[in-house]
């Protein structure tokens, strides 16, 4: 993700299931590529969010 002027504590990343019109192979490959990138660069995913993520 590019750098942002928004405070780090205010940022969030959300994964929503792709729509029926999306290529399922491309959608799955994109999610897996993101996971691989995080593992390869040893990125810290942070604490898990439980319950309502908007509160």
C-alpha positions in Angstrom: 0.0 0.0 0.0 1.3 3.4 -0.8 2.2 5.9 1.9 -0.7 7.9 3.3 -1.2 11.1 5.2 -3.8 9.3 7.3 -2.5 8.3 10.8 -1.5 4.6 11.0 -4.0 3.9 13.8 -6.8 5.2 11.5 -6.0 3.0 8.5 -7.5 -0.4 7.9 -7.4 -3.0 5.2 -10.6 -4.9 4.3 -10.9 -7.9 2.0 -14.3 -8.4 0.5 -15.3 -11.5 -1.5 -15.2 -10.8 -5.2 -18.4 -10.4 -7.1 -19.9 -13.0 -9.4 -18.6 -11.1 -12.4 -15.0 -11.4 -11.3 -12.6 -14.0 -12.7 -12.4 -16.5 -9.7 -8.8 -17.5 -10.7 -7.6 -14.0 -10.8 -9.3 -13.1 -7.5 -7.7 -16.1 -5.8 -4.3 -15.4 -7.3 -4.5 -11.8 -6.1 -5.2 -12.8 -2.5 -2.5 -15.5 -2.5 0.0 -13.0 -4.0 -0.7 -10.6 -1.2 -0.3 -13.4 1.4 3.0 -14.4 -0.2 4.2 -10.8 -0.3 3.5 -10.4 3.4 5.3 -13.6 4.3 8.3 -12.9 2.1 8.8 -9.4 3.6 8.0 -10.6 7.1 5.3 -8.0 7.6 3.6 -7.8 10.9 -0.2 -8.3 10.4 -0.9 -6.6 13.8 -3.4 -7.8 16.4 -6.5 -9.6 15.1 -9.8 -7.7 15.1 -12.7 -9.4 16.6 -16.3 -8.3 16.7 -17.3 -5.2 14.9 -14.2 -3.8 13.2 -15.8 -0.3 12.9 -16.0 0.3 16.6 
